[in-house]
């Protein structure tokens, strides 16, 4: 790991990160258009991760997505539905919209405090039940203890056992208090085979922050420059308003460019954002203020 991280030194200070985030906020303020809000909507991993979630709620989530295109034909579908592993099969059986994925948090989510063989089994079972994406958390205690090699090994092993499913690796940036930690965790996760790097579980504060997403985007860019690999990114947690979504879009676009402006390379993890985006799209296109409670 030492050699890997020496190959990817941090190219900026925390002050430079703050400056870039301020620039992105200025861009986001000018980006409030129906077209950009529809893009944001198409990037959403529509998420429910409550301890009270039932199979019926999973089926209801899927049905809401099924009926969305009928009720709002001018707005694209969300990218995926994200649920706990026991709900995956119910979602898979109920979801009929082509192109919408099924993401499952797994591997001891949200703490990642369990055995690797248990993590592997849970991820494999979720894929067998129909998950197209697997969202795991790095072993934070292991990382903060300085054992980056074990974190690398766990990510690599899980990626190998889930086959063609996408692996999203959650860094839990709210627990990584420095630019160095977020940068290094991004590089290690990408090198280990992550298809996406993701900010947060939504269970620790702060969740997604513009600063973390900027650092992660720059790590993706640095790795791509050296290897050609395009790694996807997923801000998640704490995203409620359309302006929140536009800020993250502005950051990713500023660092990684238009190639990342699609669900294959960019997702937004949110539960409350979808209705607010639809409400704002309708107001921009028709001038009408309406309540939207579809999801």
N, C-alpha and C positions, 0 to 999 in steps of 0.2 A: 504493500500500500504506500509505503514511503516513496518509492520510485514513481508510482502512478501520480501521486499528488505533487511531486516535484516537477512532473511534466506539465502540470496545470496550475501554475501559481496564480494567486488571486490578483487580477489586473486593476483593482480599484480600491479606494478607501470607503469607509462608511459615509464620509462627507460627499464623495462623488456619487454614491448610490442615492443619497437624499436629493442631490441636484438633478439627477436623471428622473427621479420620481416627480419632482416639481415640473419638469418639462412634460412628462406624460400627462399630468393633471391638466396642463394647458391644452394639450391635444385632445384630451377626453372632453373638455368643456365645449369644443367645437364640433364634436362628433355625434351630437344628439339628433340623429336622423332615423327615420323608420327603417331604412336599409341596414344601418348599423345595429339597430335593436333586433331586427330579424336575424342578423348574423349571430348576435349574442344568444338569442333563443335557440338557434340550431346547435349551439355548443353545449347546451345544458345537459349534465347528468342529473336528472330529476331524482332527488334523494329523499328517502325516509329511513332514518337509523335510530328509532326509538325502541326502548326496551319493551314497550307495550305493543309493538307492531304484530299484526296477526296475518294469517294466510289471506283472510278476507281483504285486509288493507293492501296486500300485494296485488291481488286480483283487481281491486278498485283502481290502484295506480295504473295498471296496464290498461284498464278500460277507459280511464281518462285520456290516455295517450291515443287509444283507438278512435275515440270520438272527437279528438281535438281537430283533426284535419277536416272533419265534416262541419264543425261549428266555425272554424277559422281557416277557411281554405287558402287565404293569402299569406299565411304564416307557416314556415317549415316546421317539421316535427322536431322534438328534442333529440339529442344524440343517443341517450340511453336512460334507463331506469336503474337506480342504484339501491340495493337492499341488503339485508343480512342474509347469510347462506340459506337458512330454512325457508325463506320466501322465494328463492330463485325459481323453483319448479312451478309454483303457482303463477308467477309472472310470465314464465316461458309458455305455459299452457294458455294464458289469457291474452298475450300480446300478439296482435295481428298486423302491425304496421311494419312494412319492410324497411330495413335500414336502421331501425332503432335497436341498439344493443342492450344487453342485460349485464350490469356490473354488480359484482358481489364483493363487499368487504370480507376479508377472511384472514387467516393466519393469526388468530388471537386478537383480532381487532377489538377495541382501539389501543390496547396497551402493548400488544405483541409479547406479552410475558407468558410464553408457554414453550413447549419443546418443539424443535424443528420438525420432527416426524409428525407431530400433531398439526403443525402449520401446513405441511405438505398434504396430509390427508384431507384437511378442510378445504384447501384450494382445489385439489383434484375432484372432490365430491361436488363442489359448486360448479365446476366446469361440466361434470357429468350431468348435472341437473339443468344445464342450459346457459350458464354464464359465459358471456363472450369476453368480459373484462374481469380481472381480479385485482382488487385494491388491498395492498398490504401496508403495514407500518414497519419501518425499520425498528430493530431492537434498540430503543433509546438508551436504556441503561448500559447496554453493551457499547454503544457509540460513545456516550459521555465518559465511559471508563477508558476510552482510547483504543478499544479493540475493533478497529475498522475492518480487519481481515475477516472476522466472524460475521460482521454485517454484510460484507461483500459475498461471503460464501452462502449465507442464507438467501439473499436476493437471487444469486446465480442458480442455486438449487431449486428454488420455487419456480423460477422462469423455465427451467428445464422440464419440470414435471407437469406444467399446465399446457404444454403443447402449443397450439396456435392461438390460444386466448391471449389478449393483451395484458401485460403486467403493469399496474400503476403502483409505484413505490411512494408511500407517504413519508415525508421527512419529519413531519410534526414540527414545523419551523417555529412555532410558539415556544417550544422547549429548547430550541437551538439559538442561544442568545447572541451569537456573534456572526458577523459576515463570514468569518473563516469556517465556522461549523456548517452554515448553510451551503456555502460553496463546496466544501469538501464532501459533504453528504450527497450533494448533487452529482459530483464527479464519480464518486464511488458507486452510487446507484446506477448511473448510466453505464459505466464500465462493466458492471455486473450483469447487464442485460435488460434493465428497465425499459419498457416501451414508453412509459410516461413517468415523469416525476411530478409529485403532487404535494401541495403545501401541508395540508392539515386533515385531521379527523373531524374537526368541528367540536371535539370534546375538551380541548385545551385552549385557553385564551392567551395571547391572541391567536385567532385562526389565520386565514390568508391575510397577508399584508402586501402593499405595493412594493415595499423594499425587498421582501423575500422573493416575490415573483420576478423582480428585476434581476436579482442575483442568480436565481435559477435559470432564467432565460439566457443570461450571459454564459453560464456554465454549459448550457446546451449548445450555444453558438461556438464556444471554444472547442468542445468535443467534436462538433460537426466539422470544424475547420481542419482538425487533425485527422479525422477518420472517415468523414463523409456520412456518418450516421446522423439521421434526423430523429431526435428524441422529442416526444410530445410533452406538453405541460398541462397541468390542471390545478389552478387556484381553487380552493374549496374552503367553505366555512365562513360565515359572517357576511355573505353577499346577499343583499336584500334589494337595493335599488338599481334602476337602470344605469345610473351614473357609476355605481360600483362596478358593474360589468364592463362599461365603456373604459374605465380606467385600466382594468386588466388587459382588455383588448389593445389599448393604446401602448401599454408597456411591451407586450409580446410583439406587436407589429413594429414598434420602434427598434427592438433588438433583433428579432428574427425575420421580420418581413412578411409580405403577403402570403408566402408559401404556407405559413402556419395558420392561416385564417380558414380553417376547416376542422370538422370533428375528428379527423384522423390524426391531427397533430395538436389539437387544442380543445380542452373541455373546461367547463365551469361547473363546479360542484355546488349545488344549491337546492333548497326546498322552497323558499319563499320568493325567490327571484322571478320565477316563471310568470305568475299572475301579474306582477308589477310591470314586466316587460310587455305583456299583451295589452294591458291597460294603456301604457304609454304609446304603443304602436297605433292603437285605435284612435287615440287623441290626436296624434300627429297626422294621421291619414284622413280623419273625418272631422276633427274638431270637437268630437263628443267626449265628454267625461263619463266613463262607465265603470261600474264595479265588476271585477273579474275574479271569480272564485272557482275556476275550472279544476285547479289542482289542489 
